[in-house]
Amino acid sequence: MQVDRQLAATLIKQHPNILYRPEAHAREQGIEVQLPFIQYHFKSIPPVIPIVMGSSSLEDARDLATALLPWFTPENLFIISADFSRYPPYSDAMRIDQITADAVTSGNPERFYNTLREVSKQEVKGLSTPSGDWSSIMTLLYMADRGEDLIFKSLLYRNSGDSPLGDRQRVVGYWAMEGHLRKHAETPFTLTGEEKNVLLEISRSTLESFIRTETIPELPKLTSALKQPATALVSLYLGNRLRGRIEYLTPAIPLSAMVQEMTIASATLDMRFAPVEATELEYIIVEISVLTTMKKVASLDEIDPLVHGIYLIKNDRTGLYLPGRAQQEHWSIEELLGHCAREKAGLGWEEWKDAELYIFETISFSERDLNPSLAPVL
């Protein structure tokens, strides 16, 4: 696996206690046993930073946590490899490791450290330590305490006595645990009728102004919802026939500005059509679709073609259908994905099977909603 040498060099340069010593890894397998899981899980294998802690002290754990904290973000995966109890009998290991796990899942580094001290005072036959490499776990807890709003969860416990080859009189304990961002209740994004009208007016005035004079009008006074970053598509129709639409899906600017940008793009950059001309403006109908947050699909059962739009990614190819296309064309879900792969992404019919699939919903509204007579059949 590739090592992120640039990041490694940055850590070494900025922190004198972080050193490059190949011999530290020569007989240490704690990192090596994790790598196959990374290779198995990720389609595109990320570079890694292998760090071995050579000491067990609170000071070193704090220093390493401080050094790594800038990278302790949702974009990066941290894997902490450390034993729990070492060498007590089977039943004692189960009891001690549960106490230690409860301290870890509390997310409180002080509680974890104090728990280790209290357990170490107990007279348990054979117990060498309640947590081998405890300073690695402490580093994680220090980062979590200073950084993201994390909660910890115990997943599965085993010790070496659970193996048919294990000696239950002298075991080593292992926990699988996860730390993930606390989920806060999300308020669904909505638009009032007045806000929809404002967006349609923004799109119409932008279309008229840019096509006639290549100028972009100033935005009116906006509500907070129209200032939020959001993804939106602007579709231009002549009657029931599409006249232009650009499918750009990065919510990097406020919704009002996104509508302006996508109106101009749909009118001038859709390679399927010639740019819109001034003589067409009175016949064009504007439709806006504001997209909800995309959700990655693990199973086709998650797709409701009556509700969801589809976004497909494979390598550098993408394809998108807005909600309702499958119903309109009387397609099955597999046909929807096949058409999306072939006609939108330029892939083979069945290449959706190893592509990344996302679903989304839309808040869609049109100038037809304001004036149904704006629908001449051409």
C-alpha positions in Angstrom: 0.0 0.0 0.0 1.1 3.5 -0.8 2.3 5.7 2.1 1.4 9.4 2.0 5.1 10.5 2.1 4.2 14.2 1.8 2.1 14.1 4.9 4.6 12.0 6.8 7.3 14.5 6.0 5.1 17.3 7.2 4.5 15.6 10.6 8.2 14.9 11.0 9.1 18.4 10.2 6.5 20.0 12.5 6.8 17.7 15.5 10.3 16.7 16.8 8.9 13.7 18.7 7.7 12.1 15.5 10.6 10.3 13.8 11.2 8.1 10.8 12.7 4.8 12.1 12.2 1.8 9.8 13.5 -0.6 12.5 10.5 0.3 14.6 8.3 -1.5 12.1 10.5 -4.5 11.5 9.0 -6.8 14.1 5.7 -4.9 14.7 2.6 -6.4 13.0 -0.1 -4.2 14.6 -0.4 -2.1 11.5 0.2 -4.9 8.9 -2.8 -6.9 10.1 -5.1 -3.9 9.5 -4.1 -3.3 5.9 -6.0 -6.2 4.2 -9.2 -4.8 5.7 -8.5 -1.4 4.1 -7.7 -3.0 0.8 -10.9 -5.1 0.9 -13.2 -2.3 1.9 -12.2 0.6 -0.4 -12.6 0.4 -4.2 -10.0 3.1 -4.5 -7.3 2.3 -1.9 -6.2 5.4 -0.1 -2.7 6.2 1.0 -1.8 5.4 4.6 0.3 6.9 7.4 1.6 4.0 9.6 2.5 5.3 13.1 3.9 3.1 15.9 3.9 4.5 19.4 7.2 3.7 21.1 6.2 4.9 24.6 3.4 4.7 27.1 2.9 8.1 28.8 0.1 10.6 29.0 2.4 13.3 27.8 3.3 11.5 24.6 -0.4 10.6 23.9 -1.3 14.3 24.3 1.6 15.4 22.0 0.6 12.9 19.3 -3.1 13.9 19.6 -2.1 17.5 19.1 0.0 16.7 16.0 -2.8 14.6 14.4 -5.7 16.8 15.3 -5.7 18.9 12.1 -6.3 15.6 10.2 -8.9 14.3 12.6 -11.8 15.1 10.3 -14.7 13.1 8.6 -12.6 12.8 5.4 -10.0 10.7 7.2 -10.2 7.2 8.7 -8.2 6.5 11.9 -7.6 2.9 12.9 -6.3 2.3 16.4 -4.7 -1.1 17.1 -4.2 -2.0 20.7 -4.8 -5.1 22.9 -7.0 -5.1 25.9 -6.2 -7.4 28.9 -3.1 -9.5 28.7 -2.7 -12.9 30.2 -5.5 -13.3 32.8 -7.8 -16.3 32.8 -10.7 -16.3 30.5 -13.5 -15.3 32.9 -11.3 -12.5 34.4 -10.5 -11.2 31.0 -14.2 -10.9 30.0 -15.0 -9.0 33.2 -12.0 -6.6 33.0 -12.3 -6.0 29.3 -16.0 -5.0 29.7 -15.0 -2.4 32.4 -12.3 -1.0 30.2 -14.6 -0.9 27.1 -17.1 1.0 29.1 -14.4 3.6 29.9 -13.4 3.9 26.2 -17.0 4.3 25.0 -17.5 7.1 27.5 -15.2 9.1 25.3 -13.6 10.5 28.5 -9.8 10.2 28.5 -9.5 10.8 32.2 -12.1 8.1 33.0 -10.2 5.6 30.7 -6.9 6.3 32.4 -8.3 6.1 35.9 -10.1 2.8 35.1 -6.7 1.3 34.0 -5.2 2.4 37.3 -8.0 0.9 39.3 -8.0 -2.4 37.4 -4.2 -2.7 37.7 -4.6 -2.5 41.5 -6.8 -5.6 41.5 -5.1 -8.9 42.3 -5.9 -10.8 39.2 -3.9 -13.9 38.5 -1.6 -13.5 35.4 -2.8 -10.0 34.5 0.1 -8.1 32.9 -1.9 -5.0 31.9 -5.7 -4.2 31.4 -4.8 -2.6 28.1 -1.7 -3.3 26.0 -0.6 -0.2 24.1 -3.2 1.9 26.1 -1.4 5.1 25.0 -2.8 4.6 21.4 -6.3 4.5 22.8 -5.6 7.5 24.9 -4.4 9.4 21.8 -7.7 8.7 20.2 -9.7 9.9 23.2 -7.6 13.0 23.4 -8.3 13.8 19.8 -12.0 13.0 20.2 -12.2 15.2 23.3 -10.7 18.2 21.4 -12.1 17.7 17.9 -15.3 16.3 16.3 -18.5 15.5 18.2 -17.9 11.7 18.4 -19.7 8.9 20.1 -18.1 5.5 20.6 -19.8 2.1 20.4 -18.7 -1.4 21.2 -19.3 -3.9 18.3 -17.8 -7.3 19.2 -15.6 -8.8 21.9 -13.4 -11.9 21.7 -10.3 -13.1 23.4 -7.7 -15.7 22.5 -9.5 -18.3 24.6 -12.4 -18.2 22.1 -10.1 -19.9 19.5 -10.0 -23.7 19.5 -6.3 -23.4 19.9 -6.4 -20.8 22.7 -5.4 -21.5 26.3 -8.3 -20.3 28.5 -6.0 -20.0 31.5 -3.9 -17.3 29.9 -5.7 -15.1 27.3 -5.4 -11.7 25.5 -8.5 -9.7 25.0 -9.7 -7.8 21.9 -12.5 -5.4 21.2 -13.9 -4.1 17.9 -15.2 -0.6 18.5 -16.2 2.3 16.3 -16.3 6.1 16.8 -18.6 8.1 14.6 -20.0 11.6 14.4 -23.1 12.2 16.6 -26.1 12.4 14.4 -28.1 15.5 15.0 -31.7 15.8 13.9 -31.7 17.4 10.5 -34.5 19.8 9.5 -35.7 18.9 6.0 -34.9 21.6 3.5 -38.1 23.3 2.3 -39.1 26.3 0.3 -42.2 28.4 0.8 -44.4 29.3 -2.2 -43.1 32.8 -2.1 -39.5 31.6 -2.1 -40.2 29.4 -5.2 -41.7 32.4 -7.0 -38.6 34.5 -6.1 -36.3 31.8 -7.6 -38.4 31.6 -10.8 -38.2 35.4 -11.1 -34.4 35.3 -10.6 -34.1 32.7 -13.3 -36.4 34.5 -15.7 -34.7 37.9 -15.3 -31.3 36.3 -15.6 -32.3 34.5 -18.7 -33.7 37.6 -20.3 -30.8 39.9 -19.3 -28.0 37.6 -20.3 -29.4 36.5 -23.7 -30.3 40.1 -24.6 -27.4 42.1 -23.2 -24.9 39.5 -21.7 -25.4 41.1 -18.3 -26.4 39.5 -15.0 -29.0 41.3 -12.9 -28.5 42.0 -9.2 -30.2 39.6 -6.8 -33.2 40.9 -4.8 -33.5 40.7 -1.0 -33.3 37.1 0.0 -34.6 34.9 2.8 -32.2 32.6 4.7 -33.2 29.5 2.8 -32.3 31.2 -0.5 -28.8 32.0 0.9 -28.0 28.4 1.8 -25.6 26.5 -0.4 -27.6 24.0 -2.4 -27.6 22.0 -5.6 -30.2 23.0 -8.2 -30.8 22.3 -11.9 -32.6 24.7 -14.2 -34.4 23.2 -17.1 -35.6 25.3 -20.1 -38.5 24.0 -22.2 -40.1 25.0 -25.4 -43.6 23.6 -24.8 -43.0 20.1 -23.6 -39.6 19.8 -25.4 -36.4 20.3 -23.4 -34.4 23.2 -24.7 -31.5 23.1 -22.3 -30.2 21.8 -19.0 -26.7 21.4 -17.5 -26.4 18.9 -14.7 -23.8 20.4 -12.3 -24.1 18.9 -8.8 -21.7 20.7 -6.5 -23.6 22.7 -3.8 -20.8 25.3 -3.4 -22.7 28.6 -3.6 -26.0 30.0 -2.3 -29.1 28.6 -3.9 -30.1 32.0 -5.4 -26.7 32.4 -7.1 -26.8 28.7 -8.2 -30.1 29.3 -10.0 -28.5 32.3 -11.8 -25.5 30.3 -12.8 -27.4 27.2 -13.9 -29.9 29.4 -15.9 -27.0 30.8 -18.0 -25.4 27.4 -18.3 -28.6 25.7 -19.5 -29.2 28.5 -22.0 -25.7 28.6 -23.5 -23.6 25.5 -22.7 -25.8 22.5 -23.3 -24.0 20.9 -26.2 -27.1 19.1 -27.4 -28.7 22.4 -28.5 -27.7 25.7 -30.0 -27.5 28.6 -27.6 -30.9 30.2 -26.8 -31.7 33.2 -28.9 -33.7 36.3 -28.0 -36.5 35.4 -30.3 -37.2 32.3 -28.3 -37.4 33.9 -24.9 -41.2 34.6 -24.9 -41.8 30.9 -25.6 -39.4 29.4 -23.1 -40.7 28.0 -19.8 -38.3 27.7 -16.8 -38.4 24.8 -14.4 -36.2 24.6 -11.3 -35.3 21.4 -9.4 -33.6 21.8 -6.0 -31.9 18.5 -5.0 -31.8 17.0 -1.5 -28.7 15.5 0.0 -27.5 12.5 -2.0 -27.6 9.0 -0.3 -25.3 6.2 -1.5 -27.2 3.1 -2.5 -26.2 -0.3 -1.1 -29.2 -2.2 -2.6 -31.6 -1.7 -5.5 -34.4 -2.2 -2.9 -33.6 1.3 -1.7 -34.6 2.9 -5.0 -38.2 4.1 -5.3 -38.5 5.2 -9.0 -41.6 7.3 -8.1 -39.6 9.4 -5.6 -35.9 9.1 -6.3 -33.6 10.5 -8.9 -30.5 8.6 -9.8 -26.9 9.8 -9.9 -24.3 7.3 -11.2 -20.5 7.6 -10.9 -17.8 5.4 -12.4 -14.2 6.6 -12.8 -14.6 10.0 -14.3 -18.0 9.3 -15.9 -21.3 10.5 -14.4 -25.0 10.2 -15.3 -28.1 11.6 -13.8 -31.9 11.2 -14.1 -34.3 13.4 -12.2 -37.2 11.6 -10.3 -40.0 10.4 -12.5 -38.1 9.3 -15.6 -38.6 5.6 -15.0 -42.3 6.1 -14.6 -42.5 8.3 -17.6 -40.7 5.8 -19.8 -42.2 2.7 -18.1 -38.7 1.4 -17.2 -37.8 -1.1 -14.5 -35.2 -0.1 -12.0 -32.6 -2.1 -14.0 -33.6 -0.4 -17.2 -33.4 3.0 -15.6 -29.8 2.3 -14.5 -28.9 0.8 -17.8 -30.2 3.9 -19.7 -28.4 6.1 -17.2 -25.1 4.3 -17.6 -25.3 4.2 -21.4 -27.0 7.4 -22.4 -26.0 9.7 -19.6 -22.5 8.5 -18.5 -21.4 7.0 -21.9 -20.8 3.6 -20.3 -21.9 0.1 -21.2 -25.4 -0.9 -20.5 -24.5 -3.1 -17.5 -21.6 -1.0 -16.1 -23.9 0.4 -13.5 -23.4 -2.8 -11.6 -19.9 -1.8 -10.5 -20.5 2.0 -10.4 -21.3 4.1 -7.3 -25.1 4.8 -7.2 -26.8 7.6 -5.3 -30.4 8.5 -4.9 -31.9 11.9 -4.2 -35.2 13.7 -4.1 -36.1 17.1 -5.6 -38.3 20.1 -4.9 -39.4 21.0 -8.4 -41.5 23.9 -9.6 -42.1 25.7 -12.9 -43.4 28.8 -14.4 -46.3 26.6 -15.5 -47.3 26.5 -11.8 -47.8 30.2 -11.8 -49.5 30.4 -15.2 -50.7 27.1 -16.7 -51.3 28.9 -20.0 -47.5 28.9 -20.5 -47.5 25.5 -22.1 -47.9 25.8 -25.9 -47.4 22.5 -27.7 -44.6 22.8 -30.3 
